[in-house]
Amino acid sequence: MTDLKAAFLKKAKAVLPPHLLEDLSFLDGTEIDIDSLTILPGFCDVHVHFREPGFSYKETISSGSRAAARGGYTSVCTMPNLSPVPDSAETLKVQQDIIDRDAVIGVYPYGAITKGEKGGEQSDMADMTGAVAFSDDGRGVQSDDMMMSAMLEAKKLNKIIVAHCEVNELLKGGYIHDGQYAKKHGHRGICSMSEYAQIERDIKLAKQTGCAYHVCHISTKESVDIIRQAKKDGVDVTCETAPHYLVLDDSYLKEDGAYKMNPPLRDKSDRLALIEGILDGTIDMIATDHAPHSLEEKSRGLEKSLFGIVGLETAFPVLYTNLVLKGVISLDKLLVLLNDNPRKRFDIPFDGFSVWDLNSQYTIRAEQFLSKGKSSPFIGKQVYGKNILTVYKGKVVYK
């Protein structure tokens, strides 16, 4: 065994399961100073948009999975707002065939809850055996009866319902948080109730049905409170938030599409409540909601740009810099949020790792992204933590 392999093995044994260390051939021909680097488990993101099939000008399975690998992710779950929508075994296979051909990491597709994600008719859930879970992400399921029916079916199939929570009638054309920035600059706001009212409804249904229920990208303090109480009441509920909701709030807004996402950046009090939710275990995981668009689609300002930013390549450095280095949470806690909890909840195997220089400071630059999407509020920010190497199932997928 070479000195590098011996040093790698000694350091990796403390953080990686034995099956990932059986073959170290990926180190052949590699020159890295492992003593100065940190080995981390491959992260797992349960909420990404890879846009293929249907919108490959925004992102592809290939570009998205390579961006994920650059960010230290070895497993991701892809949302179903595609064309065709994966709402049957046949349409799910369209996406799965591309995954099998082009993905460089583990990509686990969601099946839709309703046909076409239109909310009117339940999808062929029982036939979508390859779906990691079911979601209509991008839209809230408006009908109580539809959500109840979907939860009962998911319970029967031993699958999770993953909900984008949004009450359409409360949106009123809003596109940023209904806070001080919106009032001061004449923008239409999205109220917090549009999110937490539907979470409240869903939790009642989850309690009735016994369905495993997961809430996407929570952003409000009320959402944290409702989920915290539901857990105390024994409801089988988990939730995620995203890096931008933990680091930014609406006081950071600029007249720039890079600050437009759904749900929007909320008030500082919401951001602090989310951090408290992470500290006390109410919030189970951090997911990026990586949502790439074309440059033109994100260059129309706050009002007219499309919702969504990219996040896979910036998530760990942003969180490490702003939460770990500032003493808000430990690195171990961050790894639980990025790896352990999502894998446990969604039954995704531990499949890889990454090697980081945590002392490397640099500026985030869009032109270095492997994602087709370049829109992020963290462009130009100084961060610590540079990924040197990502290995998935014994193969180097980023270097």
Protein Blocks (a to p, Z undefined) as FASTA:
>chain_A
ZZklmmmmmmmmmmpcfklmmpcklmgopacdfklpccddddddfbdcehiahilmmpcf
klmmmmmmmnopabdcddfbdcdddfbfklmmmmmmmmmmmpcbdcdddddfbghhlopa
ccdfklmmmbgbdcfehiacfblklmmmmmmmmmmnopacddddddfklnnopabdcdfk
lmmnopacddfklmmmmmmmmmmmmmmnopacddehifbfklmmmmmmmmmnopacdddd
dfklmmgcfklpccdfklgccdddddfklmmmmmmmmmnomambdcekiacddfklmmno
jklmccdddfklmmmmmmmmmmmmnomacfklmmmmmmmmmmmmnopacfbdcdddfkbc
cdddfklpmbfblcdfkgoiacehiafbdceehiafbZZ
